[in-house]
Amino acid sequence: MKRHERLLCCLLKCTLLEKPFDMEGYTDDELDNAVKAAIKHSVFPLLYDVLSNAGRGTGILESVSLQTVQQSYHLLFLSKYVVNLILSNGIKVILLKGSSTAALYPVPELRKSGDVDLLFENRQEAGRACMVLRKAGFNVKEEQHAHHHIACISPDGIDVELHSMLVEPFDSNRINHYLEKVKEGIFKNTCTKDVLGIKLPVLSEPFHAFYLLLHMLQHFLRSGFGLKLMCDWVVFWNRDITKKNKDKFLRLVKESGTYGFARILSQACVYYLGLERDKVSFILDMENNDGYGMDSAGILEFMKEVFEAGEFGKSSPDRMVVLRGRGILLPFIREFHHQMKLTYPKAGKVIFIWPVLWVLTFAGFMHRNKSIRNVAGSAIIKKAVQRSFVVEGMKLFKKMK
């Protein structure tokens, strides 16, 4: 890691732990580069108190922080309006991340967010909610870029995503079926919490943690994710979580095959962002975890990947996917087949037309890369191989005993 990246991690660590930071030993150039990285990762407003207390507050920091606070309250009250509107029409709904996650921070209003995410029991219920919102003046966005939610837009231009699945389907039928069962459990154990003074239906503790993990994993297996989501992980676990909830979370990650990712993520947060090791020792010190996780050098490489990604992997057009598995050919074929089934969800169920769908998927892949992203397919494959190094220690989607 570069010095300005280490500086940013130190600043965020002090922010999340509400401790002062001593700038001695760091140059103004390093601070400037740390600020640029913070902006890239959408964590700049979080630094307001720690930089101001260190005498390094700027007009830009105050301006950006004020905008973030205004946006946070805007999203909070929009969430309240939309949730109450949907509930009044007899539709079950749960608020995902957003204000409910921001409430875990020392200063919740400084956790930047840009949309409202809602979870529904199934596609039909999400469709019903969409009709309710359309009658209230919301519009369905012309381009729908995901397979697990309907993207709407409020009259004042805020995205509202209606999720019928926890995350985009993975390339494992077992995990996808498992997550459907998990979603059923979520709606059987709904809870209402006070979020910044407003009562909203949110995920219970173990499901909240599991969703944060799935959300990061989904982005990691595509373009990547940045420091903001890691900060969410830190503030979640640095609280007092009951053993019952920890045990339930551990069961979820073991059964889903996401334990390896949870362990590597937690290791990185302990090393660099102030996650208290004793709070996640039940993850790090679990029995029979041989072969999972990384040493300090591996965690450093993981952090380099995070820093390169930016907030959601938009730092370069060749960041599209990570190959999962050993070698290149078989992991690439598996990923390509997975993309075909995502692109053609209905036709992809008909086995004998797979060759045609493969050709169409490949043609679309090459066209979009050339005309929209302006990047060669070979560059995407090369980057995917480079990024796949951290996947080996995760043993993704392999159920643990």
Helices and strands as residue ranges (DSSP letters): H 3-17, H 28-40, G 44-47, H 48-53, H 59-87, E 94-96, H 99-102, G 108-110, E 115-119, H 123-135, E 139-140, E 149-153, E 159-163, H 173-188, E 191-195, E 198-202, H 205-220, H 227-237, H 243-256, H 259-272, G 277-279, H 281-284, H 296-309, H 329-343, G 347-349, G 351-353, H 354-368, I 369-373, H 377-387, G 388-394
